[in-house]
Amino acid sequence: MRKMVLLTYTPRELDEEEYARFIREIDYPAFRQHPDIVEYTCWRVVDSVQGRETFTHFDCMVVKDFADWERIVADPVVRGNVERWTRDWSRHGPEHPDQSENLKISFCEDYWG
């Protein structure tokens, strides 16, 4: 059974080309270097067919095991990237009292078979 960490969010108003460059040059390398992350991709909603989503962007992080999560987020490269993203791109910034309003994190499993 594959395990995925789903991160959903709506960043502050941004230049999509600048954000795409950040994803390719900084975000992808920071997460993909971690040995417990199997796959990592970032997505943006370009059209909501049946109404508006509660988020505009989402990341899919396939991990070996959810038990590795604390080790992943404690990694200095990953932690530094999360801090940079929160400072530069999150809707409410690092000082906001409820960081779940910047980023929602869900552990997901596929239906094996």
C-alpha positions in Angstrom: 0.0 0.0 0.0 1.5 3.3 -1.1 1.5 6.2 1.4 1.2 9.9 0.4 1.3 13.1 2.3 -1.1 15.6 0.7 -0.4 19.2 1.3 -3.1 21.7 0.3 -2.8 25.4 0.4 -3.6 28.8 -1.2 -0.5 31.0 -1.3 -0.6 34.7 -1.1 -1.0 36.6 -4.4 2.0 35.7 -6.5 3.6 35.7 -9.9 3.1 32.1 -11.2 6.3 32.2 -13.2 8.4 33.3 -10.2 6.7 30.7 -8.0 7.2 27.9 -10.6 10.9 28.8 -10.6 11.0 28.5 -6.8 9.3 25.1 -7.1 11.8 23.8 -9.7 15.0 25.3 -8.3 14.5 25.2 -4.5 11.4 23.3 -3.4 11.8 20.1 -5.5 15.5 19.7 -4.7 15.0 20.3 -0.9 12.3 17.6 -0.6 13.6 15.2 -3.2 17.0 14.9 -1.5 15.4 13.2 1.6 15.8 9.4 1.5 12.4 8.8 3.1 10.5 10.7 0.3 9.9 8.4 -2.6 8.3 11.0 -4.9 7.4 14.7 -4.6 5.4 16.8 -7.1 3.6 20.2 -6.8 0.4 21.1 -8.6 -1.9 24.1 -9.1 -5.6 24.1 -9.9 -6.1 25.7 -13.3 -9.9 25.2 -13.6 -12.5 24.1 -11.1 -15.0 22.2 -13.2 -17.8 21.8 -10.6 -17.2 24.8 -8.4 -14.4 26.3 -6.4 -11.9 24.3 -4.4 -10.9 25.3 -0.9 -7.3 25.5 -2.1 -5.5 26.6 -5.3 -2.3 24.5 -5.0 -1.4 21.0 -3.7 1.7 18.9 -3.3 1.8 15.1 -3.4 4.6 13.5 -1.3 4.9 9.8 -1.5 6.7 8.5 1.6 8.0 5.1 2.7 6.1 5.2 6.0 4.2 7.8 7.9 6.4 6.9 10.9 9.2 8.7 9.0 7.3 12.1 9.1 9.0 13.5 12.1 12.4 12.6 10.7 11.4 14.2 7.3 10.3 17.5 8.8 13.3 17.6 11.2 15.8 17.4 8.3 17.6 20.7 8.2 17.2 21.1 4.4 13.5 20.3 4.5 12.9 22.5 7.6 14.8 25.4 6.0 12.7 25.0 2.8 9.4 25.0 4.8 10.5 28.1 6.7 11.4 29.9 3.5 8.1 28.9 1.8 6.1 30.0 4.9 8.0 33.3 4.9 7.9 34.0 1.2 4.8 32.4 -0.2 2.2 31.4 2.5 -1.0 33.3 2.7 -0.6 34.4 6.3 3.1 34.2 7.0 5.2 32.5 9.8 3.8 34.7 12.6 0.2 33.6 12.1 -1.1 31.8 15.2 -2.7 28.9 13.2 -0.3 27.5 10.7 -3.0 25.1 9.4 -4.5 28.2 7.7 -1.3 28.4 5.6 -1.0 24.7 4.8 -3.2 21.6 5.5 -1.4 18.2 5.8 -3.2 14.9 5.3 -1.8 11.3 5.4 -3.3 9.3 2.6 -3.2 5.6 1.5 -4.1 4.2 -1.9 -6.5 1.4 -2.4 -4.1 -1.5 -3.1 -5.1 -3.9 -5.8 
